[in-house]
């Protein structure tokens, strides 16, 4: 069974979170940035002898949720996918709260 | 990104080249992928694009090939690209293997149904009109990269302003490629923990030196050189000295 390993510090998510499958087929590195959540999705395909790494920054929770829902990892590695949505969602929520607080602070 | 201002209006702006050069200059070695993705989005907007992607290819070892994408576009495109193994039939990537000149994507012929499907996928995700700007590696290496600028509006880039866009985008593609090689180098060093002595050994191999020649140069015995090679090949996960040196060169270590 494909099971995920989520490496993270329980007290500080700012350094990022790694969510990956035990078989090395997929790994997500999540890290908050100034503009949103950086996601690096690293997928290895043994059948094609290929690895594809995509890096993208999500500014909103909605965009991130839509992307997660479209990912075939949802079916191939459901536990990894759940962990990705949970961890990424929490990081984006922190980002959105921080951005909101910054906006409130700047407004007269 | 852009609200489909005419490309001529964008490229005639007095700030066009200075703005693009400024973004390219901010793509520095050591910048993280998040910063670079943000800069790519900024550059794409300056260049009139709705979507931008920087793609690079490298042969990892005898068995694996790696494709890396930094995205400033709908990232679902890349999910579909990956799940369909589109990299095996991508005519735009194939163009980049053999050409250094920027080109309008519509001028690249998709020869098979599989290639046409890859192009159709890109068109659906904001690359209805697209410009491919290759960034090539030195002679003898397989690694390559390309900046792809897209617009949802068909024929958007197909006009007299294209040369200004490709001129500005070439500098950005080269900086992105340089940044990517720096990332690869760092990734390999972190992953394998190569020592300075290992890198010296790889340099000798790249120059075609055999065990005896290396032994003389580093003041060691041939047997000691051979056992160092065994350890080094194991660190890199390859089966031969040639493969080890090729891998190190592809990852920008040599």
Contacts between the chains, C-beta under 8 A, distances in Angstrom:
chain1	res1	chain2	res2	distance
A	31	B	32	7.8
A	31	B	34	6.7
A	33	B	32	7.7
A	33	B	34	3.7
A	33	B	35	7.2
A	33	B	38	7.4
A	34	B	38	7.7
A	35	B	34	7.1
A	35	B	38	4.9
A	38	B	32	7.3
A	38	B	33	6.1
A	38	B	34	3.6
A	38	B	37	7.1
A	40	B	33	6.2
A	43	B	82	5.7
A	44	B	64	7.8
A	45	B	85	7.0
A	48	B	85	5.2
A	48	B	88	6.8
A	49	B	63	5.2
A	49	B	64	5.4
A	49	B	65	6.5
A	50	B	64	6.9
A	50	B	65	5.2
A	50	B	66	7.4
A	50	B	67	6.8
A	50	B	85	7.0
A	50	B	87	6.5
A	50	B	88	7.8
A	51	B	60	6.9
A	51	B	64	5.9
A	51	B	65	7.3
A	51	B	66	4.5
A	51	B	67	7.2
A	52	B	66	7.5
A	52	B	67	4.6
A	52	B	68	7.6
A	52	B	69	7.3
A	52	B	78	7.8
A	52	B	81	7.8
A	52	B	82	4.6
A	52	B	87	6.9
A	53	B	66	6.9
A	53	B	67	7.3
A	53	B	68	4.6
A	53	B	69	7.2
A	54	B	68	7.6
A	54	B	69	4.4
A	54	B	70	7.9
A	54	B	71	6.1
A	54	B	75	6.7
A	54	B	78	4.5
A	54	B	79	7.9
A	54	B	82	7.2
A	55	B	33	4.0
A	55	B	34	7.6
A	55	B	36	7.7
A	55	B	37	5.8
A	55	B	68	7.5
A	55	B	69	6.9
A	55	B	70	4.9
A	55	B	71	6.8
A	56	B	37	6.2
A	56	B	70	7.8
A	56	B	71	4.3
A	56	B	75	4.3
A	56	B	78	7.5
A	57	B	34	5.4
A	57	B	37	4.7
A	57	B	38	6.3
A	58	B	75	7.9
A	66	B	76	7.3
A	67	B	75	5.3
A	67	B	76	6.0
A	67	B	79	7.2
A	70	B	76	4.7
A	70	B	79	5.6
A	70	B	80	7.9
A	71	B	79	5.3
A	72	B	79	7.1
A	72	B	83	4.7
